[in-house]
Every structure is written in structure tokens, then in C-alpha cells.
Amino acid sequence: MLRHLLDLLICPRCLPAEKPLRAEVRDLRGGEVHTATLECPKCRASYPVSDGLATVLPAGAPEDRYAASGRLAGYLWSHYADLAGDPDAHQAFPAWGALLAGAGGPALDAGCAVGRLAFELARQAELVVGVDRSAGFILAARTLARTGQLGYELISEGELFETRTVRLPADLPRARVEFLVADALAFPFPASLFGTTASLNLLDRVPLPRLHLAELDRVSRKTGATLLLADPWSWAEGPAEPEEWLGGRRSGPGAGASRENVRRLLERMGRPPWRMADSGRISWMIRHHRNHFERIHSDYLLARR
């Protein structure tokens, strides 16, 4: 973990109180914390840093639904296949990055998965932090940040695999990017830290979508801030109970279309309110095997204040 992040982290279990964490560093290598324990002086919760990976969760171990190698490979393909010139690749991540061109830093990529948007933001922000509950995703993203490349096995068909390698552009400022295992419902960061916040394809996957919006608002700067939120609105009872959905219901809470409901929520709940700068739809894909791709359309809202 980047050394200067130690001065920014707070205890996610004490929220809404913001209690800075104290670090007992046991292995510091240049600007990298390799081994440490982060402790909250109030609740005494401790969070490990092991082999450079910080896990700063509000409670318990991460539920890593994406740990299987096939799921990880599918996301690596989705995030990076265009860099290798794959003819089946989509261009969603450069498009999302372009929407945030000129936005200020530091930047937060919430639910970053294997990290592509965080690297897109590194060209303009002095610090980019990606967070995800999946340790497998975060380990892959950190490997890319440290080495610039990562090999993986992609399913061809059945039991057949092909070897692929992600290679980041040589001129990408990877040293500006860090990834943590953390929760998008309890960010381990103080209020008003980030000039740019992004949440891609995450809102319909968390148990409390409204709380996720509130957390994005809390950690965003009060002025000069940009927020990008994109989602396909794939509401289902597994991730969240229907009464927590922000759209897609015929009546009651969440009645109506999600994009308009979320836009109104951001304009009302923001402190200060967000104003919409742009909206639209971007398509992206996940590869299951060489003849099976899942195509997804995500509506996006770009907001500023």
C-alpha cells in the first residue's frame, strides 16, 4: 500500500464518526507499506496490511463471489481486451474515462473490480484509489499497478483455455494508483476527500443502494467535484431486498425508472446538491468463452457541484 495513504484512512466501523487509523508498520519498502496493522483508537478494530494489500472492511471477511478463476478471467478480458486489439473487445472504459476528462483529483473508483477505470483516471489525477470487496479482483489490479502486466487463462471452450496477457501502456503513471479491499457502503476515507468519484455497475449489486449514494456524496468534495454513476439497473432480490431498490418497481419505494429516480436522489440528497451535466448509455461486455459474450447496456449520470 502506498505510504501516504496511511494519513488518509479512517475506521469504517466507526462511521459516521471519522476516526483516523493508527499504523504499526513492520515492513516499509521505500514508499510502500508491505506489512502493517491499522488500528482504530476508539473501537480497537484492527485491519491488516499483508504483502502490500490493505483490507479495511466494516466487519468480517469479504464475500468474494468473484474468486473463481473463470470469473476473474472474464473481468480481465472485459477491462483490458481492447488494449491487446481483440476484435471482440468493447470500448466502454475509454468512453467512461473520457466523460471524466478534466475532472479534479484525488479520484475514487468504487467497485473497481480489476481496475481499468482507475488506470484511465491516472493520467489526470495525482492519486487514484480503487476499492472492491473482492480480494481476488484487488490482487489482480495491484499486480497490474506494480508490474504493468498480468497473465491469465481465458476459457476457449469446455476444458480448453488460451493464455492471455494484460499489458498496460508503458507511459501510464501506474505509481499514482492504489487498490484496497474495502466496502462501498462504508468507505475508509474522510469526508470531502475526492475531487472525482465513480461507481460503475455497482449500485444494483449492493444491499443498500441509497447508502452507497450517501457514501459517494460524503467522500466527494463540496465544490469542484465530479461524480460518474453508471448502472444497468439489474435489480434482483439476491443483492438487495425489493424495498431497497431505487427503481424498477410498479409501486411503493423505487417505483418508476431507475435513472430518473437516482437523478432526483442525487439532486436532493447531495450536500450541497449535485447538478446533472450529462447522461446517456454505454454498452460493455463480459466474455464467458470464445463464442459466448454477455452484452450489457449501462445508463450513466454525470454530475458536478
N, C-alpha and C positions, 0 to 999 in steps of 0.2 A: 504494500500500500504506500502511496506517495506520502512522504513525511509531513508535508504541510497540511494534509487532510486531518491530522490529529487535532489541529487547532479549531476545526470546524464541526466535529462530530458531537452530537448530544445524545442523551439516553432516550430511545424510542418508547421505553416502558413508562417513563415519567410524563409523557405528553398529556395535557397541553403545557405543563411546566417544561421549560427548556434548561436541562441540567447538563453542562459540559462534561464530557468523559475525561477521566484521568488515565494516562497511559503508563503502564510499566513495560518499557521497551527492553527486550532481551537480545534482539539481533537487529542492528541497524546497518544497512549496507548502502553507503552514500546517501542518496535522497529517498531510499526505500526502507520502510519498516517491514522486516521479514518475519519476525516473531514478536508478539506482544500480547498483553491483556489490557483491555479497556474496561475501566470500572466506573460505575456511577456513584458519586459520593453520597447521594440521597437514598436510593433504593438498594444499593450494593449489588445490583446486577452486573455481571461481567460478560464481556464479549471478546472472543478470541481473534487474533490475527495469526494465521498459520501459513507458512510458505508464501507470505505476502497477501493472502486472501483474508479480508476482514468480513466477519459475519456479525451483523448488527441488527438483529431481529427483535421485535417487541416481546415475543415469547416462543419458546420451543424451537425445534429444528425446522428448517424449510421443508415444505411439502414439494418435493421435486418431481412433478408429474412428467417432466421432460427429460428425465435422466437416461432413458433408453437410447442406445447409440443411433438407432434409426430416426428417432425424433430429433436428436441433436443434428444429425447429418442433413435432415430435411430443412432445418432452420439455417444451417450454414449455407446450404445451396440457395435458399431464399434470399439471404442477406448479401451474398458475395458472388453468385454465379456470373453476374454481369461484368465483374472485373476481369473474369477469365474469357470473356467473349462467348459464353454459352448462348447458342441461338435461341434456346427456350427461356432465357432469363428475362425477368421483368425489370423495369426502371423506376420502381416506386421509391426506393431510398434516395437516389439522387433528386427525385421530384420533391420528396418531403424536405430534404436538405435545402433545396432551392427556395422553398417557402420561408425558411428561416434565415436566408442570406441577409447579412447586415444586422441581425439581432445581437444584442449585447450579451456578455458573459458575466460570471460563470454560467455554465449550462448544465441542465439536468435532463437525462434521458431515463424516464420512469418506465419500468418494464422493458428494459433494453434488450432482453433476450441475448443474442450473440454479438450485439454491439455495433451494427452498421451505422445507425444514425449518429451515435456518439462520435464515430470517426469522421462522419460528414461534418459534424459541428466543430471538430478540432481545428479546422482551417481558419476559423474566425474567433473562437473563444480561447482565452488563456488557460481555462480549466474546464474540463468536461467530466462529469461523473455519471456513469450508468449504474442503475440498480435493478436487481431482479431477485426473486425468491429462489430461482433455480441455481444451485451451486454449479451444476454441470454447464449451464449456459455461461455463467460468470467466469468459470475456469477457462473456457474456450476463448472468451473475449479478452481476458487478461493475457493469455498466451499470445494472441494477436497483437495486443498493445506492447508487449515486451519484446517479441521476436519479429513481428511483421508477417509471419506466415504460420499456417497450421494445416497439417494433412488430416484427411478423414476418409472413411469408407462410405460410399454412396450406393444405395441399392440399385442394381440394374434390373433384375427380375428374380423373384424367388430367392434362392440361396446365392445368387451371383452378385458380386459387388465390383465397383470400379473405384480406383484410388483417385481422389481429387486433392488439390492443394489450394488453399486461400492464400493469396499474396497481396498484401496492401501496397498501394503506390509508394514508391521509395521516398517521395517528397512529403508524405503525410507526417505532420508533427505528432507522432504517437505518444511522446513523453507528456503531452498535456492531458492524456486520458487515463482515468482510473475507473475500476468497476468494483462494486461492493455487493455482497449478499444482504439485501435489505428489503423492507416491506413498503409497498406503495400506499399503504393505509397509515403508515407511521414513519415518515422519513426521518432519519437520524441527523437532521440538519436544522439550524435555527431559522427563524422567520426572516423573510426578505433577503435571502442569500443569493438567489439566482436571477440573472437577467433574462435567461431563456429557459423555459421548461417545455418538455414534450412528453406526451403519453400516446403511444401508437398501439392500437389494437389491444388495449388493456381494460378499458372501462367495463366491458361486458364480461370480463373474466374475474373480477374481484367481488367478494361477498357484500361489500358496502360501497357501491359506486359513488354515492353522494359524499361519503367521507374522502374518497380518493380525490374528488374535485376540490374539497375543502383543503386537503393537504397540498395539492398543487398551488392553490391560491396562497396558502400560508407561507410557503417557501419562496414564492415569487416576489420580486421587488415591488414596492408600492408605486414607483414611477419608472418609466423606461424599461418595462418588462414586456416580453412576448411569450405567448402560450400557444402551442400547437397540439390539438387533440384530434385524433383520428380513430374511427371505430366502425366495424361492420354491423354493430348492434345485434349480435348473435345471442340474444338473451336466452338463458336456459336455467332451469331450477337447480342444476348442479352447482354452478359458481355462486349464484345469488337467489334468494327467495323472490318470487314474483313481486311482492310488495316493495322490494328494494330496486326493481328495475326502473330506469329513467325514461322508458318509452316502450312501445310495442304492446301496450295493453289497451283493451277496449274501454275500460272504466277504472275509476279509482286512481290511486297513485301510479304515475307512469303512463297514464292514458295519452294516446296520440303518438306522433312521430318523434323518435329519439333526438334527431338533430335539432329540431326546434325546441324541444324541452331542455336539452343541455345548453343551447344558446341562451335561453331565458334564465336558466340557473346561474350561468357564469355572469350574466349582466346583473343579476340580483344579489348573489351571494358574495361576489368579489368585494374585497375591502382594500382599496377602492374598486368600483365596478370595472369589469372588462368591457371593451368595445370591440365589436366584430370588424376585422379588417378584410377577411376573405373567407370563402367556403367553397367546397367542391367535392369531388370524388376522385380517388386514386385507386387503381387496381394493382394487386400483387398476387403472388402465387407461392405455394409450398409444393415441393416435389415429393411424391411417395415412391415412385420408381420411374424408369425411363419413358414409360407410356402412360403414366398416371400423375396428373397435376391437379391440385386444388386451386381454383381461381376465386379470389375474394375481392369484393369492392368495399372500400372503406370511405365513408364520408369524413371530411375534415372540417374543422373550425380553426381559424387563425385569429387570435385575439391579442389585443395590446392594451396597455394602460400607461 
